[in-house]
Amino acid sequence: MSTSTVVPVPAERWERWVLNFQGRHGPTALAVASGALTGSAEDGSTFAASLPFEEAYAGLPDAGAFAAAGGGVVPADWGVLLVRKGGFAVARLAGATVVDSKVGQRHVQGRTKAGGQSQQRFARRRDNQARAAYEAAAGHAARILAGLADLDGPVVTGGDRPAVEEVLGGAPLDRLRVVGPWLAVPDPRRAVLDQAVRDACSLQVAVVNA
């Protein structure tokens, strides 16, 4: 049975990653298809590697050339927004350098087993807490990211999809250009934000192991 997964690989580690893939799966034929670098190994395993920020690759089917392309597409001005019910993290970057950021936590109660009116009151309180958390996230995101809309700078998002949609639903954040990859992260903390920045800048590799 084959298994598939998507892994972020920093551009500077890409050539080593391809060598390790070949060591595990045998000789691998490289090709360029649909803006990605693909690999098909002797044992039937495959990969499809995409550049960050949804950039298309149109170079040679070569690991070194692809790595060089990946290192050259990080924007001069871009952002990251991570939102979950328990907190948020937002950063504006120049290349790989964070120039402004904010990480915040908000208490949102978990679910209750109570029923009837108590459960309804609890649900209303929980919804109000979540709404306050999203409003706080939107306020900081507007301060840090709003100017990107005029510069067409991309924003990479992650966390909980409905929470991110809620934060980006109003002006001026609804004008931002959101690009992949989507970042599946736990409750945002400083270390989570730092890793999210690295993952956003990495090559995105979909691997199918035969």
BELHU-V829756 format. One record per helix or strand of 3 or more residues. SS is the DSSP state (H for helix, E for strand). FROM is the first residue (numbers start at 1). LEN is the number of residues. If there is no record, write none. Layout:
# BELHU-V829756
SS|FROM|LEN ; SS|FROM|LEN
This chain:
# BELHU-V829756
E|3|7 ; H|11|15 ; E|28|6 ; E|36|6 ; E|46|5 ; H|52|3 ; H|63|9 ; E|78|7 ; E|87|8 ; E|97|9 ; H|116|30 ; H|148|4 ; E|154|6 ; H|161|7 ; H|173|3 ; E|177|7 ; H|190|11 ; E|203|7
